[in-house]
């Protein structure tokens, strides 16, 4: 996964505590029929900003890229980007248009810069793709981050699962609901960015979550919900 050049530090402003309690002295004239504890509910997860999300991607991608300078904020090496020219390599040069070749013919120049090769017709759902080593490293860090943040708490509803994923730093437009798996809520988090194919499947359990990274096609017109996963023989049974 290409390194994302944003400042890694994220400053989260400390908001004042808004504690709304129902404590107080009830009088004999109280006619409230509200059950005890019904006024206490989990506050909605704070939606991360786009910058906070990009900083999270950078936080996990940076240590997986040994050639990436830490904290420099410098522009990325073009050789590190898909299709880039490695440092020190001379750019490709072609003869000027209209120059005769060895046979005396003048070739017609063809601009291939924006040419998109024909793609075969897709039949059936898109398949899971193999991640590169750097992507596997970053994906594992995202999975660990999600698992650690949910440890010890039951996640038996989708709303609780979504709440935890948002609280971990992932915006709602990156979280996609999936059909339950054996009665357990399930979501997929789309982490594709700048040519990366990282996605994570998150399944709620009674003691936390199971987070499984996988590869999705780079084409973001393909939803991660459509990707057919490869059978995982080592996956824990639900």
N, C-alpha and C positions, 0 to 999 in steps of 0.2 A: 504494500500500500504506500503510495507516495506520501511523503511527509507533508503535513499541513503547517504552513508558516504563520501561525498566529501566536501571540504571547501566551505562554502556558499558564500564567497565574490568573486565577479568577477571584475577584474581590466580591464577596457577597455582603451586601449591606445588612447590618443587624437591625431588624425591625423591633419596635417596642412590643412587649408581650401583651397580647389581648386576651386576658383570662376572664371568660364569662362564666361565673359560677351561679349555681342556683341556690346557694346556701342562704339562710335567713330564717327568721322565726315565723312559723306558721301560726296563724290565729285560728280560733275555733270557727270563724266565719268563712274560712277558705273553702271554696267550692270547686277548686281545680281537680280535674279527673285525670290529669296527665300522669302516666306511670313514672315512678322514680327511675331516674337514669335515662329517660327518653330524650332529655334535652342535651345529653352529652353525646356527641358524634365526632367521628374522625374529621379533622379539617382537611379540605382539599389540598392536594400536593401543589407546591409552588411551581408554576410552569417555568422551566429554564428558558433563558433568552437564547437566540441563535448563536451569539458569541460564546455563551457558556457551553453550549453543545459542541461547538467547534473546538473550544479549548479542551473539552473532555476527549474528543477524538485525537487531538494532538498529544494529550497527556499519555494516552496508551500507545499511540503510534511511534512517538519519539524514541523511547527506549528499545523499540524493536528494530530501529534503523540505525545500525552502527555508524554509518557515514554522516548522520545528521548532527550538525553542531547544536549543542544544548543551549537554549536561551539566547541564541544570537539574533533571532528575528530576521536573518538575512534571506534574500531571495533564494528560492530553491535552485539547485543545480539542474539545468535542463536535462542532463543525462539521467537524473533520478525520476523524471516524469515519463509516462508512456510515450514512446515514439520520439523521445528527446535525443539530441546529439551529445554523446559523451564529451566531457571536458577534454580539450586538447585535440579533438578530432576536427579535421577540416570539413566544412560544410560541402554538400554535394554541389558541383557546378556542372552545368550543361553548356554545350556550344550555343552561341547566339542563334536566334531564330533566323532561318534563311541561309545558313552556312551549308554548302554542298557537302555530301558525304564522300566516301572513297569512290563511289560509282558516279559521282557527279549529280546525283539526285538531291533535291532539296526537300528534306522531311518536313511534314506539317507539324508544327508544335502542338502538343497536347498538354493541357493543364490538368495534372493529376492531383493537385493539392486538395481539391474539394470533392474528388470523385469517391463515391461510396460503392464498394464492391457489392455485387448481387449477393443477396442472402437466400439460402434455401428456404422454401416454404416450411413453416413450423407446423408440425403435426403433433397434437396432444399438448399437455402442459409443459412449461419449461422445466428443465431438470436442474438439480443442484450441481454446482460447478466446484472444481477443486480450487482451494485458496493457495496463494503463494506462501512462502515461509514467513515473510514479514506480516502478511495479513493473518496467518494462523496465530502468530504471536500476539498481535493486537486484539484479535477476536477472543482469544483465551482470557485476556485481561478484562475485556468487557463482561464476559461470562462470569468471571470471578467477582467482579464489582457488583453485578446484579445479585449473585448468590449470597455474598456477604451481607449486602444491605437488607436482605429479606430473612436472614437466618433467625430461627427461633419463633417466628410468627406464622400463624395459619394463613394460607392464601387459598381459600376455598371458593372465592367468588371472583369474577372478572374485575369488578370495581376495585377490590383490594389489590389485585395483581397490577392493574393499570396504575393505581395510586403509587405503589412501590416503584414501578419503573420510572414514572415521572419524577418522583423524589430522588431517584438515583441520577438524574440529570438528562433524561431523554424526553424531548417534546412529544406531545400527543400526535402530531402529524407523522412521526416516525414509528408510532406504535399501531399495530394492526391486529385486530381481534381475529382469532381463529376458532374453529369449532372445538368444543371441549374434547379432551383426550381421556377416555375412560371416566368421565364425570369431572375431571380436573380442568380448571380454566386454563386457557392457552393464548399466547400472543406471540407475534413476531416483531422484532425491532429492526428496522431498516437502517443500516449504518453505511450504505453505499455513498461514496463521495470521492470525486476526482479519480475515477477509474477503479476504485476499490469495489469488491463484491461482497463485503462483510455483512452478514445478518445474524441475528441471534434469536433462537426460539426459546421462549420462557414458559414453563409449565408450573402452575401453582400446586403446592402440596400442603399437608396439614402442619408441616414444620418449616416451611420456607418455599423456595422455588428451585426448580431444575433449569439451568440455562445451558443450551447447546448451540454453539456457533456453527454456522454453515455458510456455504458460498452461494450467492445469487448472481444471475447474469448481470453484467455491467449496465445493460440497457434498462434505464429506470422507467421505461414505459411498461416493463414487466413488473407486476406487483409481487412483492415477496410472498403474498398469500397464495400465489399461483404455483410457486416453485415446489416441485415434487422432490421430497427428501430421499436420499439414499438410505437403505435399511441400515440401522445401527445396531449391530448384534450386541454391543457392550452397553447399550442404553438401559438404565434401570427400569424395571417393570412398573407400570402405574397401578 
